[in-house]
Amino acid sequence: MEMHFATVWESIADEIGDSPAIVHGTTRRTWSEFDERSARLAAAFVDAGLRPDSKIALYLYNGNEYLEAQYAGFKMRGVPINVNYRYLDEELWYLLDNGDAEALVFHSSLGDRVARVIERASKLKLLIEVDDGGAGRVPTAHRYVDVVAGYDPMPRITRAQDDIYMLYTGGTTGMPKGVMYAMGGRTDGLVQSSFPLLGVVAPTAAADIAPIIGAAVRGGNRVISIPSCPLMHATGMWLGAMAPHLMGGTVITLQTRSLDSDELLTTLQTERATNLVIVGDSFAKPIIKAIDGAIKAGTPYDTSSLKVIVSSGVMWTAEVKKEMLDRIPQTMLVDAMGSTEGVIGMQVALRGMDIATATFSQAPTTKVFTDDDREVQPGSGEVGMVAASGNVPLGYFKDPEKSASTFRVINGERYSFAGDMATVNADGTLELLGRGSQVINTAGEKVFPEEVEEAVKRAEGILDCLVVGIDDEKFGQAVTAVASLADGATTDEATVIASVKSELAGFKAPKRVVFVGTVPRGPNGKADYKTAKQYALDAIATP
């Protein structure tokens, strides 16, 4: 039996078929139903002429259909690719064209964009529309419910561990890039990292997974996961859905299409969720606020079922982690540091532990290298670029030049360099500094935005912050903070700057603080530095 998402999930469906697999609102599907519906959709893909390695674009909000369509693609050895639902016409067309998409599954509320680009997307053979009440119907699209009802399930097949799994990442510069993995390595990587959360040793053979899952579920040890962030991004999909499904779990997607902390906590309480996936402070802070609001109203949420909160992709500061543990004391907080291109390390926090921001236990496959490929020694104080080995991607789809610069061989070992800079502490832990692409060069000094952002957010009254470099005649680049205030709070530029200077060297402190209603972030909580910089430029240009 091959280590392949589809094959493993089929074996789990055979083992625990009556157990719930996916939930969205009032729609619940058991593992048997999840498997059968995905097999019917896979049959439609094959009938439309799709073959192994055919790309299937998923232009969808969170929901059961996203997970079924992805599973269907895996079943027929196709390559589902994620499309950001915020993309407008040209961005959508670029990804369909760059990704060689032969099928497109989309929500009808996004149909007007689809209708305007499909004539240019010449490789498309099949359009499937998920009705979410949107008015943007596409006449040539088949209704999702009709497709699932109209096909018999595709017979199960033998697959290959070197089938391609691909996830598009926006990265920090340029157009989105498809990061390619071998299916076997990607499946095994999630098995090895997730099974310890069940309290069992991770199996190395695919055939052993389902029996272990069956015993765990029958013993009452079941994972119930809520990915509160978009499935179109790695954090939501890998940590919130695919890993829990490899553990035979239930994946519950929320109905609101932006974070609604009260919906999340109500769902957590009703479904007795065990796992929650968030994205750093930008998700944790409003969840804490909702918990406190419910307590104040005399209707506290029951969060006693929650065992693990996992975050990745955005800074999760020590102060906010402590606040979370004060309110949900039985949970383990897992802060996973990495990117689509590779896993770097993690920090695990429990109540009563000392917690430091941006300090991570180094994964066994992680090293830090200087510009001349020397390994940074612990305690040396040198800054280098973090490199992850192990399950390294095969490369970027249709971009050999970028692949060669990101995935390199040093001393016979292949590494992924996603652009993260760090020092190595004397105890071997990583001190993450930030992305090299965002570093600010000011008066001959290098400043990493994340360090300054953390200090600004500790200033009284500040809710959120991004830091950018603005061209400046005197400094080369001036450190500039774009910040938002907490509800009811007041402060001013001088107070914030003084607060930062009390913690950091003076050259790191912002020269300007621009106050905005909301700090710009994507739906996954990731920093939108491009928009933040434009906010800063606009404010500086205004007398």
Secondary structure, DSSP 4 states (H G I P E B T S, - for coil): ----HHHHHHHHHHHSTTSEEEEETTEEEEHHHHHHHHHHHHHHHHHTT--TT-EEEEE--SSHHHHHHHHHHHHTT-EEEE--TT--HHHHHHHHHHTTEEEEEEEGGGHHHHHHHTTT-TT--EEEEE-SS-S---TTPEEHHHHHHHSPPPPP----TT-EEEEEE--SSSS-EEEEEEHHHHHHHHHHHHGGGGTSPPPSSGGGHHHHHHHHHHTT---EEEE-S-TTSHIIIIIIIIHHHHTT-EEEE-SSSS--HHHHHHHHHHHT--EEEE-HHHHHHHHHHHHHHHHHTT-----TT--EEEEESS---HHHHHHHHHHSTT-EEEEEEEETTEEEEEEEE-TTS---TTEEEEPTTEEEE-TTSPBPPTTS---EEEEE-SS---EETT-HHHHHHHEEEETTEEEE--SEEEEE-TTS-EEEEEEGGG-EEETTEEE-HHHHHHHHHHSTTEEEEEEEEEEETTTEEEEEEEEEEPTT----HHHHHHHHHTTS-GGGS-SEEEE-SS--B-TTS-B-HHHHHHHHHHHHH--
